[in-house]
Amino acid sequence: MPRKPLELPPDVARRFAQDMRDFFAEKNGVKRDEIAARQLHVLRGYQQPGEKRLRLFDVKEMFLQMYQA
């Protein structure tokens, strides 16, 4: 069964998009992880109760999928 998409306020969505651009512009792997971890923390606050908990890998996959689209 597909998951219900996260519903984010516009300012949170804009910050996600900015962090995604920063993630791909950053060459240092540790700093890239810090950017993804920041978004992980924010996105976990908008998850529905009972949903599978987001992981750092999930955020990086979101960045990749959205960047390629």
C-alpha positions as CSV (number, residue, x, y, z in Angstrom):
1,M,0.0,0.0,0.0
2,P,1.5,3.4,-1.0
3,R,2.3,5.8,1.8
4,K,0.5,9.1,2.1
5,P,2.8,11.9,1.0
6,L,4.2,14.2,3.7
7,E,2.3,17.5,3.9
8,L,4.8,20.3,4.6
9,P,4.2,24.0,5.2
10,P,5.6,26.1,2.3
11,D,8.5,27.5,4.3
12,V,9.6,23.9,5.3
13,A,9.3,22.7,1.6
14,R,11.4,25.7,0.4
15,R,14.1,24.9,3.0
16,F,14.0,21.2,1.9
17,A,14.6,22.4,-1.7
18,Q,17.5,24.7,-0.7
19,D,19.1,21.9,1.4
20,M,18.8,19.6,-1.6
21,R,20.7,22.0,-3.8
22,D,23.3,22.5,-1.1
23,F,23.6,18.7,-0.7
24,F,24.5,18.3,-4.4
25,A,26.8,21.3,-4.4
26,E,28.8,20.1,-1.4
27,K,31.9,18.0,-2.1
28,N,32.6,17.0,1.5
29,G,30.8,13.8,2.4
30,V,30.5,14.6,6.1
31,K,28.9,17.9,5.3
32,R,26.5,16.3,2.9
33,D,25.5,13.9,5.7
34,E,24.9,16.9,8.0
35,I,22.6,18.5,5.4
36,A,20.6,15.2,5.0
37,A,20.5,14.7,8.8
38,R,19.1,18.2,9.3
39,Q,16.3,17.4,6.9
40,L,15.8,14.0,8.5
41,H,15.1,15.7,11.8
42,V,12.7,18.2,10.2
43,L,10.8,15.5,8.2
44,R,10.4,13.2,11.1
45,G,8.3,15.9,12.8
46,Y,5.8,15.7,10.0
47,Q,5.5,11.9,9.8
48,Q,2.1,10.3,10.6
49,P,1.9,8.1,13.7
50,G,2.5,4.5,12.8
51,E,4.5,5.1,9.7
52,K,7.8,3.5,9.2
53,R,10.4,5.8,10.6
54,L,12.5,7.7,8.1
55,R,16.2,7.0,7.9
56,L,19.2,9.1,6.7
57,F,19.3,6.8,3.6
58,D,15.6,7.6,2.9
59,V,16.4,11.4,2.9
60,K,19.3,10.9,0.5
61,E,17.1,8.8,-1.8
62,M,14.5,11.6,-1.8
63,F,17.2,14.1,-2.7
64,L,18.4,11.9,-5.6
65,Q,14.9,11.1,-6.9
66,M,13.8,14.7,-6.8
67,Y,17.0,16.0,-8.3
68,Q,16.8,13.6,-11.2
69,A,13.2,14.5,-12.0
